[in-house]
Amino acid sequence: MKKSFLFLALSLLTVGFSFANSRTIASIAVAATKSDSKITVQDISNLRLKVLFANVERNTASIEIYNSKGDVFYQDLSETNKPLVLNVSHLDDGAYTLSITSGNDKLFYDFNIESQVTRVAVLKNK
Protein backbone atom coordinates (compact mmCIF):
# COMPACT_ATOMS: atom_id res chain seq x y z
CA MET A 1 0.00 0.00 0.00
CA LYS A 2 2.82 2.37 0.91
CA LYS A 3 4.62 1.62 -2.37
CA SER A 4 1.41 2.17 -4.35
CA PHE A 5 0.86 5.56 -2.74
CA LEU A 6 4.48 6.56 -3.41
CA PHE A 7 4.20 5.41 -7.03
CA LEU A 8 0.96 7.36 -7.50
CA ALA A 9 2.47 10.52 -5.99
CA LEU A 10 5.58 10.21 -8.16
CA SER A 11 3.48 9.60 -11.27
CA LEU A 12 1.30 12.65 -10.62
CA LEU A 13 4.35 14.79 -9.95
CA THR A 14 6.02 13.63 -13.17
CA VAL A 15 2.90 14.19 -15.29
CA GLY A 16 2.25 17.56 -13.63
CA PHE A 17 5.82 18.68 -14.23
CA SER A 18 5.71 17.54 -17.86
CA PHE A 19 2.42 19.34 -18.48
CA ALA A 20 3.55 22.53 -16.77
CA ASN A 21 6.60 22.74 -19.03
CA SER A 22 4.82 21.80 -22.25
CA ARG A 23 3.57 25.23 -23.41
CA THR A 24 5.54 26.40 -26.40
CA ILE A 25 5.31 28.88 -29.20
CA ALA A 26 4.43 26.69 -32.13
CA SER A 27 5.21 29.13 -34.88
CA ILE A 28 6.19 32.69 -35.64
CA ALA A 29 5.14 33.70 -39.14
CA VAL A 30 6.60 37.00 -40.27
CA ALA A 31 4.20 39.34 -42.04
CA ALA A 32 6.34 42.45 -42.36
CA THR A 33 5.18 45.51 -44.29
CA LYS A 34 8.74 46.32 -45.45
CA SER A 35 11.41 43.84 -46.49
CA ASP A 36 14.29 46.19 -45.62
CA SER A 37 13.10 46.79 -42.08
CA LYS A 38 15.48 47.78 -39.33
CA ILE A 39 13.42 45.87 -36.76
CA THR A 40 13.60 42.09 -36.32
CA VAL A 41 12.05 39.60 -33.89
CA GLN A 42 13.62 36.32 -32.75
CA ASP A 43 12.09 33.39 -30.88
CA ILE A 44 14.90 33.06 -28.30
CA SER A 45 13.45 30.37 -26.06
CA ASN A 46 10.27 28.88 -24.73
CA LEU A 47 7.64 31.65 -24.78
CA ARG A 48 10.10 34.55 -25.06
CA LEU A 49 10.59 36.88 -28.01
CA LYS A 50 13.52 39.23 -28.58
CA VAL A 51 12.99 42.50 -30.50
CA LEU A 52 16.12 43.98 -32.12
CA PHE A 53 16.45 47.51 -33.49
CA ALA A 54 19.15 48.44 -36.05
CA ASN A 55 19.62 52.17 -36.74
CA VAL A 56 15.95 53.13 -36.43
CA GLU A 57 15.02 56.80 -36.90
CA ARG A 58 13.51 57.32 -33.47
CA ASN A 59 14.75 56.61 -29.95
CA THR A 60 11.51 54.88 -29.00
CA ALA A 61 9.23 52.22 -30.45
CA SER A 62 5.60 51.43 -29.74
CA ILE A 63 5.10 47.72 -28.96
CA GLU A 64 1.70 45.98 -28.82
CA ILE A 65 0.52 42.39 -28.57
CA TYR A 66 -3.13 41.73 -29.42
CA ASN A 67 -5.36 38.84 -30.46
CA SER A 68 -7.61 38.44 -33.52
CA LYS A 69 -10.47 40.22 -31.72
CA GLY A 70 -8.26 43.27 -31.18
CA ASP A 71 -7.95 42.76 -27.41
CA VAL A 72 -4.62 44.32 -26.34
CA PHE A 73 -2.54 42.18 -23.95
CA TYR A 74 0.65 44.24 -23.95
CA GLN A 75 1.34 47.86 -24.79
CA ASP A 76 4.54 49.76 -24.10
CA LEU A 77 6.90 52.42 -25.37
CA SER A 78 10.39 50.91 -25.54
CA GLU A 79 13.83 52.43 -26.04
CA THR A 80 15.46 51.39 -29.32
CA ASN A 81 19.08 51.56 -28.14
CA LYS A 82 18.89 48.06 -26.63
CA PRO A 83 17.12 44.76 -27.39
CA LEU A 84 13.73 44.13 -25.80
CA VAL A 85 12.79 40.68 -24.46
CA LEU A 86 9.07 39.91 -24.25
CA ASN A 87 7.82 37.08 -22.03
CA VAL A 88 4.52 35.82 -23.48
CA SER A 89 4.06 32.87 -21.10
CA HIS A 90 1.08 34.55 -19.42
CA LEU A 91 -0.95 34.48 -22.65
CA ASP A 92 -3.56 31.76 -23.20
CA ASP A 93 -3.40 29.42 -26.18
CA GLY A 94 -4.33 31.20 -29.39
CA ALA A 95 -3.22 33.42 -32.27
CA TYR A 96 -1.60 36.78 -31.53
CA THR A 97 -0.02 39.68 -33.39
CA LEU A 98 3.05 41.59 -32.26
CA SER A 99 2.98 45.14 -33.65
CA ILE A 100 6.14 47.27 -33.61
CA THR A 101 6.24 50.91 -34.77
CA SER A 102 9.25 53.23 -34.74
CA GLY A 103 9.16 56.25 -37.04
CA ASN A 104 8.43 54.99 -40.57
CA ASP A 105 9.25 51.39 -39.63
CA LYS A 106 6.10 49.42 -38.86
CA LEU A 107 6.03 45.63 -38.65
CA PHE A 108 3.55 42.95 -37.70
CA TYR A 109 4.60 39.49 -36.52
CA ASP A 110 1.97 36.78 -36.14
CA PHE A 111 2.53 33.96 -33.66
CA ASN A 112 0.57 31.11 -32.10
CA ILE A 113 0.76 29.73 -28.59
CA GLU A 114 -0.22 26.09 -28.24
CA SER A 115 -0.09 23.75 -25.26
CA GLN A 116 1.40 20.38 -26.05
CA VAL A 117 0.85 17.42 -23.74
CA THR A 118 3.80 15.10 -23.22
CA ARG A 119 3.11 11.49 -22.24
CA VAL A 120 5.55 9.61 -20.04
CA ALA A 121 5.87 6.01 -18.86
CA VAL A 122 6.91 5.35 -15.27
CA LEU A 123 8.31 1.90 -14.41
CA LYS A 124 7.56 0.31 -11.07
CA ASN A 125 9.54 -2.42 -9.28
CA LYS A 126 7.49 -5.29 -7.88
Backbone torsions as a table, in degrees:
resi	resn	phi	psi	omega
1	MET	NA	-42.9	-179.3
2	LYS	-64.2	-40.9	179.0
3	LYS	-66.4	-38.3	179.3
4	SER	-63.8	-42.8	179.3
5	PHE	-64.4	-42.5	178.5
6	LEU	-63.6	-42.3	178.1
7	PHE	-62.4	-44.3	179.6
8	LEU	-62.7	-44.5	179.6
9	ALA	-63.2	-43.5	178.8
10	LEU	-64.6	-40.8	178.8
11	SER	-63.0	-46.0	179.4
12	LEU	-63.6	-39.9	178.7
13	LEU	-64.3	-42.8	179.7
14	THR	-64.7	-47.2	179.3
15	VAL	-64.9	-42.9	178.6
16	GLY	-61.7	-42.4	178.9
17	PHE	-65.6	-42.6	179.6
18	SER	-63.3	-42.5	-179.3
19	PHE	-68.3	-39.5	-178.5
20	ALA	-64.3	-30.3	-178.6
21	ASN	-98.7	14.6	-173.4
22	SER	-98.2	-1.0	178.8
23	ARG	-78.2	125.3	179.8
24	THR	-139.1	158.4	170.6
25	ILE	-78.7	120.0	-176.2
26	ALA	-78.8	-36.8	-178.8
27	SER	-158.8	150.1	171.7
28	ILE	-126.8	108.0	179.7
29	ALA	-101.5	121.7	-177.0
30	VAL	-81.8	127.8	175.6
31	ALA	-128.9	67.6	-175.3
32	ALA	-81.2	147.3	179.1
33	THR	-82.4	-21.8	179.9
34	LYS	-131.9	134.6	-178.3
35	SER	-79.9	-20.4	-179.1
36	ASP	-101.0	32.0	-174.8
37	SER	-64.5	150.7	177.8
38	LYS	-96.4	6.7	-179.3
39	ILE	-119.5	130.8	176.8
40	THR	-132.4	157.0	178.2
41	VAL	-127.5	135.3	178.7
42	GLN	-122.2	142.5	171.6
43	ASP	-86.9	98.3	-171.5
44	ILE	-86.4	-26.4	176.5
45	SER	-170.0	-174.2	-176.2
46	ASN	-54.8	109.7	175.7
47	LEU	63.1	33.0	173.7
48	ARG	-134.6	136.0	179.7
49	LEU	-119.7	141.1	179.8
50	LYS	-114.7	123.9	178.7
51	VAL	-100.8	126.3	-179.5
52	LEU	-116.0	137.4	179.4
53	PHE	-116.3	131.6	179.6
54	ALA	-125.6	102.7	176.5
55	ASN	56.1	45.6	176.7
56	VAL	-74.2	157.3	-175.0
57	GLU	-68.5	-35.4	-175.5
58	ARG	-106.5	162.4	179.0
59	ASN	-84.7	-9.5	-179.1
60	THR	-130.6	159.4	176.9
61	ALA	-137.7	141.2	175.8
62	SER	-89.5	126.1	-177.6
63	ILE	-119.1	130.8	176.3
64	GLU	-138.5	144.9	169.7
65	ILE	-123.9	126.6	179.6
66	TYR	-143.6	161.6	-179.8
67	ASN	-96.0	-175.3	-176.5
68	SER	-67.4	-20.4	176.9
69	LYS	-82.7	-11.1	-178.1
70	GLY	93.4	4.3	177.1
71	ASP	-69.1	125.1	-177.7
72	VAL	-88.2	125.9	-179.7
73	PHE	-106.3	-18.3	178.6
74	TYR	-152.1	135.5	177.5
75	GLN	-150.2	126.5	-177.1
76	ASP	-157.8	158.6	172.6
77	LEU	-108.4	116.7	-173.4
78	SER	-112.4	148.3	173.5
79	GLU	-73.1	144.7	-177.5
80	THR	-99.5	4.1	-179.5
81	ASN	-86.5	0.9	178.6
82	LYS	-149.5	154.9	178.2
83	PRO	-64.8	152.8	178.0
84	LEU	-117.0	128.9	177.0
85	VAL	-106.8	124.5	179.7
86	LEU	-107.7	126.0	175.7
87	ASN	-97.0	114.3	-177.6
88	VAL	-107.3	20.2	-177.7
89	SER	-67.5	-20.5	-179.3
90	HIS	-80.3	-9.8	-179.1
91	LEU	-79.5	143.8	175.9
92	ASP	-72.8	167.0	174.9
93	ASP	-57.7	140.8	177.9
94	GLY	152.4	-176.8	-179.8
95	ALA	-98.2	135.7	-177.7
96	TYR	-135.0	160.9	174.8
97	THR	-125.1	132.8	173.7
98	LEU	-102.6	119.0	-179.3
99	SER	-109.4	129.4	-179.4
100	ILE	-129.2	125.3	179.4
101	THR	-130.4	127.4	174.7
102	SER	-145.5	107.2	-176.9
103	GLY	62.3	-126.4	178.8
104	ASN	-85.3	-8.1	179.2
105	ASP	-85.4	119.4	178.0
106	LYS	-137.4	123.2	-178.8
107	LEU	-130.1	154.0	175.2
108	PHE	-128.6	129.0	176.4
109	TYR	-119.5	124.1	176.8
110	ASP	-95.3	139.0	175.6
111	PHE	-147.7	155.1	179.1
112	ASN	-117.3	143.9	172.5
113	ILE	-115.4	124.6	-178.8
114	GLU	-132.0	135.5	173.1
115	SER	-83.6	137.2	178.2
116	GLN	-124.2	125.8	-178.6
117	VAL	-88.6	131.6	178.3
118	THR	-106.5	127.8	178.3
119	ARG	-95.1	141.7	178.5
120	VAL	-131.1	153.2	174.3
121	ALA	-111.4	132.5	179.8
122	VAL	-116.0	121.6	179.3
123	LEU	-84.1	147.5	-179.0
124	LYS	-129.2	131.1	175.0
125	ASN	-77.7	141.7	177.5
126	LYS	-103.3	NA	NA
